[in-house]
Amino acid sequence: MKKTEPRTLSGFMELLPNEQILFEQMKKTIEDTYQQFGFLPIDTPIIELSEVLLAKAGGETEKQIYRFQKGDTDLSLRFDLTVPLAKYVAKNYGNLSFPFRRYQIGKVYRGERTQKGRFREFYQCDIDIIGDGELSILNDSELPSIIYTIFKKLGFEEFTICINNRKLLNGLFEEIGQKENSTEILRIIDKIEKIGKNAVIEELKKLGINPENINKIITFIEIKGTNEEKLQKLEKLNIKNEQFIKGLEEIKQTLKYIGIFGVPEQNYKLDLTIARGLDYYTGTVYETFLNDYRELGSVCSGGRYENLADYYTDKNLPGVGISIGLTRLFYKLNELQLIRANQKSVSKILIIPMLENLEKPIKLTTELRNLGIKTEIYLSDKKLKTKMKYADKLQIPYVIVIGEDEIQNQKVKIKDMKTGEEISAEFNSNDIANKLTNS
């Protein structure tokens, strides 16, 4: 029979068990933190009706959708978790309590050109706070404390949450008569880290913006100093535009309460270059960078939007949210060896029977599992050396060998596979569990 070559599609990540263990630990850290801050879990279908999923899509996004027919039904794979959230809130509005604090961790799909570190299937870890008609700006201050907590738990110290407010930028553009170009200007500014100041100036010239106004834009985004100094310099610009004034007031409030929420000043800053190209952000925007690895790009982004579900309902549902692209983050951190996938097994102990009758070793295994100890039993008929080599290769911390003597004497020895030391215990799950806990 002709064999098919086992291969995985480009843009789809498969991990070895030791890497998957680390990936799951990172995912659990994120999920536990979301719950710690009171966010509720939801799960939405990977496949949606194209009519529903693409109600708000267009341009490049729509080109990247995985879309197909099943019978007479036009279906699409979700490309993010925000559009499904909008549908979910509109559909379940009467059953939800507002502000609605939700988290979702799941796979999304984009048929984009694959390149190193970018995937067609990847995990997003999202949280959003949705208001009914209104949503206090204080919510914008809470999200950085969640970002801070997650990255501290993941073992990072040197990272910066960069914050801006799009009302400041949009107000500036209105002030200099460039309101109609605001979306395109934002997209250009958002690339300044990648392409540099001179390239940004050249792209702004191509929009037909005169040198004086280009200079005002560049002067604005190059404002330097502490957060307080930047706020003072923004006030001194003396811009009378209503939207700019509102944005300045919002960013003042946001920055003030981020500190009160417990984020150290060295871990967040007002960064006027952060524009976030996505059109639906209307206020606060966030991007998070590892200080020594800016080339990774933002490891957690998000922002405020005025109306989450305007394509599905007439109700005004403002919100603010953040997203961590876990698959890409894991890949990049692993590539840079900033994380180590050293754990090769989830088992704490391996039971090795050296008997024909496995009744008592199996019973002991079950009792240990019932006590919450991750226990594995080696059920294949192999030599002891092979079984010990298995435990060693998977780096299972403890091993108990059970033979006729152990059954007869009702005593076992718990072997520490790292040190080689052996601890005596009674042949019962409670004593073994106690000895493991105290070892």
PyMOL commands that set and color helices and strands:
alter all, ss='L'
color gray80, all
select helices_A, chain A and resi 17-36+50-53+59-63+82-91+93-95+138-153+166-175+179-189+192-195+197-206+211-221+227-236+242-260+265-267+294-296+326-335+359-370+384-393+404-409+429-438
alter helices_A, ss='H'
color red, helices_A
select strands_A, chain A and resi 40-41+47-49+67-70+73-77+100-109+121-130+159-165+268-270+284-290+300-305+319-325+349-353+375-377+398-402+411-416+422-426
alter strands_A, ss='S'
color yellow, strands_A
deselect
rebuild
show_as cartoon
